[in-house]
Amino acid sequence: MAFQAELRSFLERHRIGIIEEWVRRLHAQVGTKYADRPIDELMQTVGEAYDNNCHVLLHNDYSHIDQFIEMITQLRLKAGFSLSHVQMAFELFREIVIPMFYHAFAPGPFYEASTRVNRCMAYTIHQFSDHFQAMHEKWIREHNRRLQSEVRRRTAELVEAERMATIGQITTSLSHEIRNPLSAIKLNLQVIKKNAMLKGNDERRIDISVQEVQRLDHILQELLDFAKPLNLKRQPVDIHGLARRYTELLDEKLKQKRLNVRFDKDAAMPEVALDPEKFQQAVMNLLFNAIDASPEGGTVHIAVGVSERRTRKFAAIRIQDEGPGIPAELAGEVRKPFFTTKTRGTGLGLTNAERVARAHGGCLEIDDRLRTGAALTLLLPLEEC
């Protein structure tokens, strides 16, 4: 009991001096990694190491030092410290205190105190070896998993890119071959419709045929938009005015379903530098989707304004319908090329809209959490303006 009290008193009395000397030697003797660490940080870490070592010396309890070793191993591995330098850093404790024990204690207590220090250091050095090895193995396994995952992802992207390139070539060739006959059919149908002899069902059949030709022409345009590279020709434009004009182009389709259009505009909306032709393709695709999804007599909401995302400002055009919305299980699928739940269509509308947004440095947001309907927002960065 007398020795225990004497050792405790010594460790408490010399705590600050031993920590300061330990830090000084770390800076001077144990590599640049320790020399580059701030003094305040080393003082705190060495203070914790000292207190945990003292707990072992006084109580033969290694639970605290185990937690400390695990924490230091993680920190030092992340910072790029070698195992040998970490072991050398802890070995300094023995180099400092044993000479001090020699001058402070009688032979018997000196032997007991030194034995405890040696036992503590042997345990600590071995534990560092085990932890470093275990964590290195864990990190290597995780790194391999990440590499394998990255290889799979990039391989899939290459395969998909190759597939899309082939589809693009075929699409471009076929579209041009099909579009010319369609134009001729449409023109002839319009000429036939002028015949005064046509009445009743015959006239209605002509109208249906013209509508179907227009639908096929729209499908071909979607395929061509998907196949063509996007080369932007930017100019400052009023996107609210453009959105109104695009809506007017779809007036006939809106009337067929007796749909209303409600516009909301931000008064502070500036002009946006974009490619009007590509922007039209994107907005028209979103409007086609909204019209198709809307119930008869419903309303399509179009809002144009400034929106902020992660401190960046975007010009936003949001198109919301009152249809059935997007099922949760399909939320991740609707962006994929050629995916569609419609009986008719290419499934390229959203793909093409998103391509246009990304080409401008923006993105397409899909809000599928509404009570009714779905909202799609085209975001274009105002920094580009």
DRENVEXTI-211259 format. One record per atom (N, C-alpha, C): x, y, z. Coordinates in steps of 0.1 Angstrom, whole numbers, padded with zeros to 4 digits, always signed. Example, Ala and Ser with C-alpha at 12.3 -4.5 7.8 and 13.67 -1.06 7.14 Angstrom:
2
+0132-0057+0078+0123-0045+0078+0132-0033+0078+0128-0022+0071+0137-0011+0071+0129+0000+0079
//
This chain:
385
+0008-0012+0000+0000+0000+0000+0009+0013+0000+0020+0012+0008+0029+0023+0008+0035+0026-0006+0039+0015-0013+0044+0017-0026+0034+0023-0036+0021+0018-0035+0011+0023-0044+0009+0038-0042+0008+0042-0029+0007+0056-0026+0018+0065-0031+0030+0059-0029+0043+0066-0034+0043+0067-0049+0039+0057-0056+0039+0057-0071+0028+0067-0076+0016+0067-0069+0006+0076-0073+0010+0091-0072+0016+0093-0060+0021+0107-0057+0031+0111-0068+0041+0102-0071+0051+0105-0081+0045+0109-0095+0035+0100-0099+0029+0102-0112+0021+0115-0113+0014+0118-0102+0006+0131-0102+0016+0143-0101+0026+0142-0093+0035+0153-0091+0043+0157-0104+0047+0147-0112+0055+0149-0124+0047+0149-0137+0034+0148-0136+0026+0147-0148+0029+0157-0159+0028+0170-0156+0031+0181-0165+0045+0180-0171+0055+0178-0163+0068+0177-0167+0071+0165-0177+0065+0154-0173+0067+0142-0182+0060+0144-0196+0048+0150-0195+0041+0152-0208+0048+0162-0217+0053+0173-0211+0061+0182-0219+0073+0176-0225+0081+0168-0217+0093+0162-0222+0089+0152-0233+0078+0145-0231+0074+0135-0241+0071+0142-0254+0063+0153-0254+0060+0161-0266+0073+0166-0273+0082+0171-0264+0095+0176-0270+0102+0165-0278+0103+0153-0272+0110+0143-0279+0102+0138-0291+0089+0138-0291+0081+0134-0303+0085+0144-0314+0086+0156-0312+0089+0166-0322+0103+0164-0327+0112+0160-0318+0126+0160-0322+0131+0146-0327+0125+0135-0323+0131+0122-0325+0122+0113-0334+0109+0115-0336+0101+0105-0342+0095+0109-0355+0103+0113-0364+0099+0115-0378+0091+0128-0380+0090+0131-0393+0084+0144-0397+0069+0144-0394+0062+0132-0394+0048+0132-0392+0044+0138-0378+0053+0134-0368+0051+0140-0355+0056+0154-0354+0067+0157-0361+0072+0171-0361+0063+0181-0367+0054+0176-0376+0045+0185-0383+0032+0187-0375+0029+0180-0364+0017+0181-0357+0017+0193-0348+0006+0200-0346+0006+0212-0337+0009+0208-0323+0016+0216-0315+0019+0213-0301+0007+0211-0293-0003+0219-0295-0016+0218-0287-0022+0204-0289-0022+0199-0301-0028+0186-0304-0020+0175-0297-0006+0176-0299+0002+0166-0292+0001+0166-0277+0000+0178-0271-0002+0179-0257-0014+0172-0252-0025+0173-0260-0038+0167-0256-0037+0152-0257-0031+0147-0269-0030+0133-0271-0021+0126-0261-0009+0132-0259+0001+0127-0250-0005+0127-0235-0013+0137-0232-0019+0138-0219-0028+0126-0217-0036+0122-0227-0045+0111-0226-0037+0098-0225-0026+0097-0233-0018+0085-0232-0011+0083-0219-0007+0094-0213-0001+0094-0200-0011+0089-0189-0023+0095-0189-0033+0091-0179-0037+0077-0181-0038+0072-0193-0041+0057-0195-0030+0048-0190-0018+0052-0193-0006+0044-0188-0006+0044-0173-0008+0055-0167-0009+0056-0152-0020+0047-0146-0031+0047-0153-0042+0038-0148-0037+0023-0148-0030+0019-0158-0025+0006-0159-0015+0003-0148-0005+0013-0146+0005+0011-0136-0001+0010-0122-0011+0018-0119-0017+0018-0106-0028+0007-0103-0035+0003-0114-0046-0006-0111-0045-0019-0119-0035-0020-0127-0033-0032-0136-0046-0035-0145-0052-0024-0149-0065-0024-0156-0062-0019-0170-0064-0027-0181-0060-0023-0194-0072-0019-0203-0084-0018-0197-0096-0015-0205-0095-0001-0211-0090+0009-0203-0089+0023-0209-0078+0024-0220-0067+0017-0217-0056+0018-0227-0060+0011-0240-0069+0000-0239-0073-0007-0251-0082+0003-0260-0091+0010-0254-0099+0020-0262-0090+0031-0268-0080+0035-0260-0072+0046-0265-0063+0041-0277-0058+0029-0276-0050+0023-0287-0058+0022-0299-0070+0017-0298-0079+0016-0310-0082+0029-0317-0084+0039-0308-0087+0053-0313-0075+0059-0320-0063+0058-0314-0051+0063-0319-0047+0056-0332-0049+0043-0333-0046+0035-0345-0054+0040-0357-0067+0043-0355-0075+0048-0366-0070+0061-0370-0067+0070-0361-0063+0084-0364-0050+0083-0372-0040+0075-0367-0027+0075-0372-0027+0069-0386-0035+0058-0388-0036+0052-0401-0041+0062-0411-0052+0069-0408-0058+0079-0417-0048+0090-0420-0040+0094-0410-0030+0104-0413-0017+0099-0419-0016+0086-0421-0004+0081-0428+0008+0078-0420+0006+0076-0407+0017+0073-0398+0021+0058-0399+0033+0055-0398+0038+0041-0398+0036+0035-0385+0035+0022-0384+0034+0014-0372+0046+0017-0363+0058+0016-0369+0071+0017-0362+0072+0031-0355+0067+0042-0362+0067+0055-0356+0058+0056-0344+0046+0050-0345+0036+0050-0334+0042+0042-0322+0048+0031-0325+0054+0023-0314+0066+0031-0307+0074+0037-0315+0085+0045-0310+0079+0057-0301+0068+0063-0306+0062+0074-0298+0058+0069-0284+0053+0058-0283+0048+0053-0270+0060+0047-0262+0070+0043-0269+0082+0038-0262+0089+0049-0254+0087+0062-0259+0093+0073-0252+0089+0074-0237+0077+0070-0234+0072+0070-0220+0082+0062-0211+0086+0050-0216+0095+0042-0208+0108+0049-0207+0113+0055-0218+0127+0062-0218+0127+0074-0208+0115+0080-0206+0115+0092-0197+0113+0088-0183+0104+0079-0180+0100+0077-0166+0110+0067-0158+0116+0057-0165+0124+0048-0157+0136+0055-0152+0144+0064-0159+0155+0071-0152+0150+0079-0141+0137+0085-0142+0132+0093-0131+0129+0084-0119+0124+0072-0122+0121+0062-0111+0134+0059-0103+0145+0058-0111+0158+0054-0105+0162+0064-0095+0160+0077-0097+0164+0087-0088+0154+0089-0077+0142+0085-0079+0131+0088-0069+0128+0077-0059+0131+0064-0063+0127+0053-0055+0139+0045-0050+0137+0038-0039+0147+0029-0034+0147+0016-0043+0157+0008-0042+0158-0004-0052+0146-0012-0053+0139-0016-0042+0127-0024-0042+0116-0018-0050+0112-0006-0046+0101+0001-0053+0105+0004-0068+0118+0007-0070+0123+0010-0084+0120-0002-0093+0124-0014-0088+0122-0026-0095+0107-0028-0098+0099-0027-0088+0084-0029-0090+0078-0019-0100+0082-0006-0099+0077+0004-0108+0082+0001-0122+0095-0002-0124+0100-0005-0137+0093-0017-0144+0091-0027-0135+0084-0039-0141+0070-0036-0146+0063-0028-0138+0050-0024-0143+0050-0016-0156+0060-0007-0157+0061+0001-0169+0065-0009-0181+0074-0018-0179+0078-0027-0190+0066-0036-0194+0058-0040-0184+0047-0048-0187+0036-0040-0196+0034-0028-0191+0025-0019-0198+0029-0016-0213+0043-0014-0214+0048-0011-0228+0047-0023-0237+0051-0035-0231+0050-0047-0240+0036-0049-0245+0026-0047-0236+0012-0049-0240+0008-0039-0251+0012-0026-0248+0008-0016-0257+0014-0017-0271+0027-0021-0272+0034-0022-0285+0027-0034-0293+0024-0045-0286+0018-0056-0293+0004-0053-0297-0003-0046-0289-0017-0042-0293-0017-0033-0305-0008-0024-0306-0007-0015-0318-0004-0024-0330+0005-0034-0329+0007-0043-0340-0005-0050-0345-0013-0055-0335-0025-0063-0339-0035-0053-0345-0037-0041-0339-0047-0032-0345-0043-0027-0358-0031-0024-0360-0026-0019-0373-0029-0030-0384-0025-0042-0381-0027-0053-0390-0041-0055-0394-0050-0056-0383-0064-0058-0385-0070-0047-0394-0067-0035-0390-0073-0023-0398-0068-0023-0412-0055-0026-0414-0049-0026-0428-0057-0036-0436-0059-0048-0430-0066-0058-0437-0080-0054-0441-0087-0048-0431-0100-0043-0433-0101-0033-0444-0092-0023-0444-0091-0013-0454-0088-0018-0468-0079-0028-0468-0076-0034-0481-0088-0041-0487-0095-0049-0478-0108-0055-0483-0118-0045-0488-0120-0034-0480-0129-0024-0484-0125-0017-0497-0112-0015-0498-0106-0009-0510-0108-0018-0522-0106-0031-0521-0109-0040-0531-0123-0040-0536-0132-0040-0525-0147-0040-0528-0150-0027-0536-0145-0016-0532-0147-0003-0539-0142-0004-0554-0130-0009-0555-0124-0010-0569-0133-0019-0577-0137-0031-0572-0145-0040-0580-0159-0034-0583-0164-0026-0574-0177-0019-0577-0175-0009-0587-0164-0002-0587-0161+0009-0597-0159+0003-0611-0151-0009-0611-0149-0016-0624-0162-0020-0630-0171-0026-0621-0184-0030-0626-0192-0018-0631-0192-0007-0624-0200+0005-0628-0195+0010-0641-0181+0011-0642-0176+0017-0655-0178+0008-0667-0177-0006-0664-0179-0015-0675-0193-0014-0680-0203-0013-0670-0217-0012-0674-0219+0001-0682-0212+0012-0678-0213+0025-0685-0208+0024-0699-0197+0017-0701-0191+0015-0714-0200+0007-0723-0206-0004-0717-0215-0012-0725-0227-0004-0729-0232+0004-0719-0244+0012-0722-0241+0023-0732-0229+0029-0731-0226+0039-0741-0224+0033-0755-0219+0021-0756-0218+0015-0769-0231+0011-0774-0240+0007-0766-0254+0003-0770-0261+0016-0775-0260+0027-0767-0266+0039-0771-0261+0045-0784-0248+0043-0786-0242+0048-0799-0247+0040-0811-0249+0027-0809-0254+0019-0820-0269+0023-0822-0277+0025-0811-0291+0029-0813-0291+0042-0820-0282+0051-0816-0282+0065-0822-0280+0064-0837-0270+0056-0841-0267+0054-0855-0280+0049-0863-0285+0038-0857-0297+0032-0864-0309+0042-0864-0311+0049-0853-0322+0058-0852-0321+0069-0862-0309+0075-0863-0307+0086-0873-0310+0082-0887-0305+0070-0890-0307+0065-0904-0322+0062-0907-0328+0055-0898-0342+0052-0900-0351+0064-0899-0348+0073-0890-0357+0085-0889-0358+0093-0902-0346+0095-0908-0346+0102-0921-0353+0095-0932-0352+0081-0932-0359+0073-0942-0374+0074-0940-0378+0074-0928-0393+0074-0925-0399+0088-0926-0392+0098-0922-0398+0112-0921-0402+0117-0935-0395+0114-0945-0399+0119-0959-0412+0113-0963-0414+0100-0962-0427+0095-0966-0438+0100-0957-0436+0102-0944-0446+0107-0935-0450+0121-0940-0441+0129-0943-0444+0143-0948-0453+0142-0960-0450+0133-0969-0458+0132-0981-0472+0127-0978-0473+0118-0969-0486+0113-0965-0494+0124-0958-0488+0132-0950-0495+0142-0943-0500+0153-0953-0491+0156-0962-0495+0166-0972-0507+0161-0981-0506+0149-0985-0517+0143-0993-0530+0143-0986-0529+0139-0973-0542+0139-0965-0548+0152-0964-0539+0162-0962-0545+0176-0961-0551+0181-0974-0545+0176-0985-0551+0180-0998-0564+0173-1000-0565+0160-0996-0577+0152-0997-0588+0158-0989-0585+0163-0977-0595+0169-0968-0602+0181-0974-0595+0188-0983-0601+0200-0989-0612+0196-1000-0613+0183-1002-0623+0178-1012-0637+0180-1006-0645+0188-1012-0659+0191-1007-0668+0179-1006-0664+0168-1013-0672+0156-1014-0672+0149-1000-0661+0151-0993-0659+0144-0980-0669+0149-0970-0675+0139-0963-0685+0142-0953-0684+0132-0941-0689+0136-0930-0691+0127-0919-0679+0119-0915-0680+0106-0915-0670+0097-0911-0657+0098-0919-0659+0100-0932-0647+0102-0941-0638+0113-0936-0644+0124-0933-0637+0136-0929-0630+0133-0915-0637+0126-0906-0632+0123-0893-0620+0114-0894-0621+0104-0904-0610+0095-0906-0597+0102-0911-0599+0112-0920-0588+0120-0924-0581+0127-0913-0590+0133-0904-0584+0140-0892-0576+0131-0883-0582+0119-0881-0575+0109-0873-0561+0105-0879-0562+0103-0892-0549+0099-0899-0539+0110-0898-0543+0123-0900-0534+0134-0898-0528+0135-0884-0536+0132-0874-0532+0133-0860-0521+0121-0858-0524+0110-0864-0515+0098-0862-0501+0101-0869-0502+0108-0881-0490+0111-0888-0482+0121-0879-0489+0131-0873-0482+0141-0864-0476+0134-0852-0483+0124-0847-0478+0116-0835-0465+0109-0839-0465+0102-0851-0453+0095-0856-0442+0105-0858-0445+0117-0863-0435+0127-0865-0428+0131-0852-0437+0132-0841-0432+0136-0828-0423+0125-0823-0427+0112-0825-0418+0101-0820-0405+0101-0827-0405+0104-0840-0392+0104-0848-0384+0116-0843-0390+0127-0839-0382+0139-0834-0376+0135-0821-0383+0128-0812-0377+0124-0800-0365+0115-0802-0366+0105-0811-0355+0096-0814-0343+0104-0820-0346+0114-0829-0335+0122-0834-0328+0130-0824-0336+0136-0815-0331+0144-0804-0322+0136-0795-0326+0123-0793-0318+0114-0785-0305+0110-0792-0305+0109-0805-0294+0104-0812-0283+0115-0815-0288+0128-0816-0279+0139-0820-0271+0144-0808-0258+0147-0810-0250+0154-0800-0256+0168-0797-0255+0173-0785-0260+0186-0781-0249+0196-0782-0250+0205-0793-0241+0216-0794-0249+0229-0792-0247+0235-0780-0255+0246-0776-0251+0259-0783-0261+0267-0786-0260+0281-0791-0267+0290-0782-0260+0295-0772-0267+0303-0762-0270+0317-0766-0281+0322-0760-0284+0336-0761-0293+0340-0750-0293+0352-0745-0302+0356-0734-0317+0356-0738-0325+0349-0731-0339+0348-0734-0348+0350-0722-0360+0353-0724-0370+0354-0714-0377+0340-0714-0374+0331-0704-0379+0318-0704-0394+0317-0701-0399+0327-0694-0414+0328-0692-0421+0330-0705-0416+0339-0713-0422+0342-0726-0421+0330-0735-0410+0323-0735-0408+0310-0743-0418+0300-0738-0419+0298-0725-0429+0288-0720-0443+0290-0725-0447+0303-0725-0460+0307-0730-0462+0303-0745-0451+0306-0752-0452+0303-0767-0453+0288-0769-0445+0280-0762-0445+0266-0764-0459+0261-0760-0465+0266-0750-0479+0262-0746-0489+0265-0757-0487+0276-0764-0496+0280-0775-0495+0270-0786-0483+0265-0788-0481+0255-0799-0488+0242-0796-0491+0239-0784-0499+0227-0780-0513+0230-0777-0518+0241-0782-0532+0246-0779-0542+0235-0783-0540+0229-0795-0549+0219-0799-0550+0207-0790-0538+0202-0786-0538+0191-0777-0545+0194-0763-0543+0206-0758-0549+0211-0746-0564+0211-0747-0569+0216-0759-0583+0217-0761-0590+0203-0762-0582+0193-0768-0588+0180-0769-0591+0174-0755-0584+0178-0745-0587+0172-0731-0593+0183-0722-0596+0194-0729-0602+0205-0721-0594+0209-0709-0581+0211-0711-0571+0214-0700-0569+0229-0699-0568+0233-0687-0565+0247-0684-0550+0248-0681-0544+0259-0684-0530+0262-0680-0529+0274-0671-0522+0272-0660-0520+0283-0650-0505+0286-0649-0502+0299-0652-0488+0303-0652-0486+0311-0639-0474+0309-0633-0469+0317-0622-0455+0322-0625-0453+0335-0624-0440+0340-0628-0434+0348-0617-0421+0346-0614-0413+0354-0604-0410+0368-0611-0415+0378-0604-0413+0392-0610-0398+0395-0612-0390+0389-0603-0375+0392-0604-0368+0383-0613-0375+0375-0621-0368+0365-0630-0360+0372-0641-0347+0370-0641-0338+0376-0651-0339+0368-0664-0333+0373-0675-0331+0366-0687-0320+0355-0684-0321+0344-0692-0312+0333-0690-0305+0330-0703-0292+0327-0702-0284+0324-0714-0286+0309-0717-0293+0306-0728-0295+0292-0731-0297+0291-0746-0298+0278-0750-0301+0275-0765-0316+0274-0766-0323+0283-0773-0337+0283-0773-0343+0271-0780-0336+0266-0790-0341+0254-0797-0341+0242-0788-0329+0240-0781-0328+0228-0772-0337+0230-0760-0339+0242-0756-0348+0245-0744-0362+0241-0748-0366+0245-0760-0379+0242-0765-0381+0226-0765-0372+0219-0770-0373+0204-0770-0376+0199-0756-0368+0204-0746-0369+0199-0732-0383+0203-0726-0387+0216-0728-0400+0220-0722-0411+0213-0729-0411+0212-0742-0422+0205-0749-0423+0191-0745-0412+0184-0742-0413+0170-0738-0420+0170-0724-0417+0179-0715-0423+0179-0702-0438+0183-0703-0441+0192-0712-0455+0195-0714-0463+0184-0720-0457+0176-0730-0464+0164-0735-0467+0154-0724-0457+0152-0715-0459+0143-0704-0471+0148-0695-0471+0161-0692-0481+0167-0683-0495+0165-0689-0496+0168-0702-0509+0167-0709-0513+0152-0710-0504+0143-0713-0508+0129-0713-0513+0124-0700-0506+0129-0689-0509+0124-0676-0522+0130-0670-0526+0142-0675-0537+0150-0669-0550+0144-0672-0560+0144-0663-0573+0140-0665-0581+0151-0673-0591+0147-0680-0599+0157-0688-0604+0168-0679-0603+0180-0683-0608+0192-0675-0598+0196-0664-0586+0190-0663-0577+0193-0653-0569+0206-0656-0559+0208-0648-0551+0220-0649-0536+0216-0649-0529+0222-0659-0514+0221-0659-0508+0234-0653-0500+0232-0643-0494+0244-0636-0480+0246-0641-0477+0258-0645-0464+0261-0650-0458+0273-0642-0447+0271-0635-0442+0282-0626-0427+0284-0631-0424+0297-0633-0411+0301-0637-0405+0311-0627-0393+0308-0622-0387+0316-0612-0373+0313-0609-0368+0319-0598-0354+0316-0594-0355+0307-0582-0346+0297-0583-0346+0287-0572-0331+0285-0567-0330+0283-0554-0316+0281-0549-0314+0267-0545-0302+0261-0548-0298+0248-0545-0284+0248-0540-0281+0245-0527-0268+0245-0522-0260+0258-0525-0266+0269-0522-0260+0282-0524-0259+0287-0538-0263+0278-0548-0263+0282-0562-0277+0286-0567-0277+0296-0575-0290+0301-0580-0293+0295-0594-0305+0291-0596-0310+0285-0609-0322+0291-0614-0323+0292-0627-0336+0295-0633-0344+0282-0633-0356+0283-0628-0364+0270-0627-0377+0272-0634-0380+0261-0642-0394+0261-0648-0400+0247-0644-0411+0249-0636-0417+0237-0630-0430+0235-0637-0432+0222-0641-0445+0218-0648-0451+0207-0640-0463+0210-0635-0470+0201-0626-0484+0197-0632-0487+0184-0632-0500+0179-0637-0508+0175-0625-0521+0171-0628-0530+0166-0618-0533+0151-0621-0524+0144-0627-0526+0130-0630-0524+0121-0619-0522+0108-0621-0521+0098-0611-0507+0098-0604-0497+0106-0609-0484+0106-0603-0475+0095-0607-0464+0094-0601-0454+0084-0604-0453+0074-0592-0456+0061-0595-0455+0052-0584-0441+0051-0578-0441+0049-0564-0428+0050-0557-0418+0040-0563-0423+0028-0567-0414+0017-0572-0409+0020-0586-0414+0031-0593-0409+0034-0606-0401+0047-0606-0400+0053-0594-0393+0066-0593-0379+0066-0599-0372+0055-0597-0358+0054-0602-0357+0050-0616-0369+0045-0622-0369+0040-0636-0372+0050-0646-0380+0061-0643-0385+0070-0653-0375+0078-0660-0363+0079-0654-0352+0086-0661-0345+0078-0672-0347+0065-0671-0339+0056-0680-0345+0057-0695-0335+0057-0705-0340+0058-0719-0349+0046-0722-0359+0049-0730-0369+0039-0735-0378+0033-0725-0377+0038-0712-0387+0033-0702-0399+0041-0703-0411+0035-0704-0424+0041-0704-0434+0032-0699-0445+0038-0693-0456+0031-0688-0468+0033-0698-0466+0041-0708-0476+0043-0718-0477+0032-0728-0488+0030-0734-0490+0020-0745-0484+0025-0758-0483+0039-0759-0477+0045-0771-0466+0055-0766-0455+0055-0773-0444+0064-0770-0431+0057-0769-0420+0066-0769-0407+0060-0770-0400+0059-0756-0405+0066-0746-0399+0066-0733-0386+0075-0733-0385+0084-0743-0373+0093-0744-0376+0107-0740-0388+0111-0736-0392+0125-0733-0383+0130-0722-0383+0123-0710-0376+0128-0699-0361+0127-0701-0357+0116-0708-0342+0115-0711-0337+0127-0719-0345+0131-0729-0340+0142-0737-0341+0155-0729-0351+0157-0721-0352+0169-0713-0340+0170-0703-0337+0158-0697-0325+0158-0688-0312+0161-0695-0311+0155-0707-0298+0158-0715-0297+0173-0717-0307+0179-0721-0307+0194-0724-0303+0201-0711-0309+0198-0700-0306+0204-0687-0291+0202-0683-0286+0190-0685-0272+0187-0681-0263+0195-0691-0266+0195-0703-0258+0202-0713-0256+0217-0709-0267+0223-0703-0266+0237-0698-0260+0238-0685-0256+0227-0679-0250+0228-0665-0260+0226-0654-0272+0222-0658-0283+0221-0648-0287+0207-0646-0300+0205-0642-0305+0192-0640-0320+0192-0641-0326+0180-0641-0340+0178-0641-0344+0172-0627-0353+0178-0620-0358+0173-0607-0372+0167-0609-0374+0156-0603-0388+0149-0604-0393+0148-0590-0404+0155-0588-0411+0154-0575-0423+0145-0576-0421+0133-0570-0431+0122-0570-0438+0121-0557-0437+0131-0548-0442+0129-0535-0455+0137-0533-0461+0142-0543-0473+0150-0542-0485+0141-0540-0495+0147-0534-0508+0139-0532-0514+0135-0545-0514+0144-0555-0519+0140-0568-0509+0146-0578-0508+0138-0589-0499+0143-0600-0484+0142-0597-0477+0148-0607-0462+0148-0605-0458+0162-0610-0446+0166-0605-0440+0179-0609-0426+0176-0614-0423+0182-0625-0409+0181-0631-0404+0195-0632-0392+0197-0627-0385+0210-0627-0372+0210-0635-0372+0219-0645-0360+0221-0653-0352+0232-0646-0339+0229-0642-0331+0238-0635-0319+0242-0643-0317+0255-0646-0305+0259-0654-0298+0270-0646-0285+0268-0644-0277+0277-0635-0277+0292-0641-0280+0301-0632-0280+0315-0636-0266+0320-0637-0256+0313-0631-0242+0317-0632-0237+0317-0647-0244+0309-0655-0240+0308-0669-0245+0320-0677-0254+0328-0671-0260+0338-0679-0251+0350-0681
//
